Amino acid sequence: MSSTQNDRKLRSNYGRNLLPSHTSDGVDRFAETIAGALRREFGGVPGSVKQVVRITGANERAVRNWFEARNAPSGENLVILMGRSDEVLETVLQLAGRQELVAARRLSGARDKLREMLELMDDLQS
């Protein structure tokens, strides 16, 4: 065996799935779900990968793997993404079964937009 083969760390196929899934592997479903959120928030263009690299400080190849759902971000990078991306935040809350927090967050955002619109209307009238 080559030295690279000896150094390689392989994932075990055994263990429990953390997320309920329709497929046999909850990890794959998690990676696909996060990849979808990343594509919705940042788009599917090459510049979006670089933007996420700047935000997280992760390796460009790792971020490309996130977008392609080959891997999911680590916990640290996921928290960073949740702080910068509404799509990722809402996706993680939905995966955690916290739909009431998603609804509350959306309601708060709608209230803020309505307040801005009312201020704009007041400015236009005066």
C-alpha positions as CSV (number, residue, x, y, z in Angstrom):
1,M,0.0,0.0,0.0
2,S,1.1,3.5,-0.7
3,S,1.6,6.0,2.1
4,T,-1.4,7.9,1.0
5,Q,-3.6,4.8,1.4
6,N,-2.3,4.3,4.9
7,D,-3.0,7.9,6.0
8,R,-6.5,7.9,4.6
9,K,-9.4,8.0,7.1
10,L,-12.5,6.1,5.9
11,R,-16.0,6.7,7.2
12,S,-17.8,3.8,8.6
13,N,-21.0,2.7,7.0
14,Y,-22.4,1.8,10.4
15,G,-24.1,4.1,12.9
16,R,-27.3,5.8,13.3
17,N,-28.8,8.4,11.1
18,L,-29.4,11.7,12.8
19,L,-32.1,12.8,10.5
20,P,-35.2,11.0,9.4
21,S,-35.0,10.3,5.7
22,H,-36.7,8.6,2.8
23,T,-33.4,7.3,1.6
24,S,-31.1,4.9,3.4
25,D,-28.6,7.6,4.3
26,G,-29.6,10.6,6.3
27,V,-26.2,12.2,5.8
28,D,-26.8,12.3,2.0
29,R,-30.2,13.9,2.6
30,F,-28.7,16.5,4.9
31,A,-26.0,17.3,2.3
32,E,-28.6,17.6,-0.5
33,T,-30.8,19.8,1.7
34,I,-28.0,22.2,2.6
35,A,-26.8,22.2,-1.0
36,G,-30.2,23.3,-2.1
37,A,-30.3,26.1,0.4
38,L,-26.8,27.3,-0.7
39,R,-27.9,27.3,-4.3
40,R,-31.0,29.3,-3.5
41,E,-29.1,31.9,-1.4
42,F,-25.9,32.2,-3.4
43,G,-26.9,30.9,-6.9
44,G,-25.3,28.1,-8.9
45,V,-22.6,30.2,-10.6
46,P,-18.9,29.8,-10.0
47,G,-18.7,33.2,-8.2
48,S,-21.0,31.8,-5.6
49,V,-18.5,29.2,-4.5
50,K,-15.9,31.9,-4.0
51,Q,-18.3,34.1,-2.1
52,V,-18.9,31.2,0.4
53,V,-15.2,30.6,0.6
54,R,-14.7,34.2,1.7
55,I,-17.5,34.0,4.2
56,T,-16.4,30.7,5.8
57,G,-12.7,30.6,5.2
58,A,-13.1,27.0,4.0
59,N,-11.2,25.4,1.2
60,E,-12.6,26.1,-2.3
61,R,-12.9,22.4,-3.1
62,A,-14.7,21.7,0.1
63,V,-17.2,24.5,-0.7
64,R,-17.7,23.1,-4.2
65,N,-18.5,19.8,-2.6
66,W,-21.1,21.4,-0.4
67,F,-22.8,22.9,-3.5
68,E,-22.7,19.6,-5.3
69,A,-24.1,17.8,-2.1
70,R,-21.1,15.4,-1.9
71,N,-20.4,16.6,1.6
72,A,-22.1,18.9,4.1
73,P,-20.4,21.8,6.0
74,S,-18.8,21.1,9.4
75,G,-20.7,22.4,12.4
76,E,-18.5,25.5,12.6
77,N,-19.0,26.4,9.0
78,L,-22.7,25.6,9.2
79,V,-23.0,28.1,12.0
80,I,-21.2,30.7,10.0
81,L,-23.4,30.1,7.0
82,M,-26.6,30.3,9.2
83,G,-25.4,33.7,10.4
84,R,-25.1,35.0,6.8
85,S,-27.7,33.1,4.9
86,D,-31.5,33.2,5.7
87,E,-32.0,30.2,3.4
88,V,-29.5,28.1,5.3
89,L,-30.9,29.2,8.7
90,E,-34.5,28.4,7.7
91,T,-33.4,25.0,6.2
92,V,-31.6,24.0,9.4
93,L,-34.6,25.1,11.6
94,Q,-36.9,23.0,9.4
95,L,-34.6,20.0,9.6
96,A,-34.6,20.4,13.4
97,G,-38.4,20.4,13.4
98,R,-38.7,24.0,14.5
99,Q,-41.1,25.3,11.9
100,E,-42.6,27.7,14.5
101,L,-39.3,29.6,14.6
102,V,-39.3,29.8,10.8
103,A,-42.8,31.2,10.9
104,A,-41.9,33.7,13.6
105,R,-38.8,34.8,11.8
106,R,-40.8,35.4,8.5
107,L,-43.5,37.3,10.4
108,S,-40.9,39.5,11.9
109,G,-39.3,40.2,8.5
110,A,-42.7,41.0,7.0
111,R,-43.4,43.4,9.8
112,D,-40.1,45.2,9.2
113,K,-40.8,45.4,5.5
114,L,-44.3,46.8,6.1
115,R,-42.9,49.4,8.5
116,E,-40.4,50.5,5.8
117,M,-43.2,50.7,3.2
118,L,-45.3,52.9,5.5
119,E,-42.4,55.2,6.2
120,L,-41.8,55.5,2.4
121,M,-45.5,56.3,1.9
122,D,-45.3,59.0,4.6
123,D,-42.2,60.5,3.0
124,L,-43.9,60.6,-0.4
125,Q,-47.0,62.3,1.0
126,S,-45.1,65.0,2.7
